[in-house]
Amino acid sequence: MSRQVELLDGTVVDSASDAWRAECEARAVLEMPTRRQRQEYLANVGKRRGQGEQQRLERIALALWDGGRRPDPGEC
């Protein structure tokens, strides 16, 4: 069942949206315990989905980190 959720930028979207999926994936990357694991994951995203998607995911993760929104597993 989908619900309304708020993205980092304040936009309200459906929890089934691609934007929310991407933000949740970025949060999962931030939850990874080591920098190496994060880098390997992002590199695999680049190989499988393309550099553009890798860069998009990196931007979202950095924005979450810089914005002080740490991962909350229960939110996604």
C-alpha positions as CSV (number, residue, x, y, z in Angstrom):
1,M,0.0,0.0,0.0
2,S,1.5,3.3,-1.0
3,R,1.4,6.5,1.1
4,Q,2.5,10.1,0.8
5,V,6.2,10.7,1.7
6,E,8.4,13.8,1.8
7,L,11.7,13.8,-0.1
8,L,14.8,15.6,1.1
9,D,13.9,18.7,-1.0
10,G,10.5,18.9,0.6
11,T,8.6,17.5,-2.3
12,V,5.7,15.2,-1.4
13,V,5.5,12.1,-3.6
14,D,3.8,8.7,-3.5
15,S,5.9,6.0,-1.8
16,A,5.7,4.0,-5.0
17,S,7.4,6.7,-7.0
18,D,10.8,6.4,-8.7
19,A,12.0,9.5,-6.7
20,W,11.2,7.8,-3.4
21,R,12.8,4.5,-4.5
22,A,16.0,6.4,-5.4
23,E,16.1,8.2,-2.1
24,C,15.6,5.0,-0.2
25,E,18.4,3.4,-2.2
26,A,20.6,6.3,-1.4
27,R,19.8,5.9,2.3
28,A,20.7,2.2,2.1
29,V,24.0,3.1,0.6
30,L,24.7,5.5,3.5
31,E,23.8,2.6,5.9
32,M,26.7,0.5,4.5
33,P,29.4,0.1,7.2
34,T,32.4,1.0,5.1
35,R,33.4,3.5,2.5
36,R,34.7,0.6,0.3
37,Q,31.3,-1.1,0.4
38,R,29.6,2.1,-0.6
39,Q,32.1,2.7,-3.4
40,E,31.7,-0.9,-4.7
41,Y,27.9,-0.6,-4.7
42,L,28.0,2.7,-6.6
43,A,30.5,1.3,-9.1
44,N,28.1,-1.7,-9.7
45,V,25.2,0.7,-10.2
46,G,27.3,2.4,-12.9
47,K,28.1,-0.8,-14.6
48,R,24.5,-2.1,-14.6
49,R,22.4,1.0,-15.0
50,G,24.9,3.5,-16.5
51,Q,27.1,6.3,-15.2
52,G,24.2,8.8,-15.2
53,E,22.2,6.7,-12.7
54,Q,25.4,6.2,-10.6
55,Q,25.9,9.9,-10.5
56,R,22.3,10.5,-9.6
57,L,22.5,8.1,-6.7
58,E,25.7,9.7,-5.5
59,R,24.1,13.2,-5.6
60,I,21.1,12.0,-3.6
61,A,23.3,10.3,-1.0
62,L,25.5,13.3,-0.6
63,A,22.5,15.6,-0.3
64,L,21.0,13.4,2.4
65,W,24.4,13.4,4.3
66,D,24.9,17.1,3.9
67,G,21.3,17.8,4.9
68,G,21.8,15.9,8.1
69,R,19.2,13.3,7.2
70,R,20.8,10.1,8.3
71,P,19.4,6.8,7.2
72,D,16.2,5.7,9.0
73,P,15.5,2.1,7.9
74,G,11.9,2.2,9.1
75,E,11.1,5.1,6.8
76,C,11.7,3.4,3.5
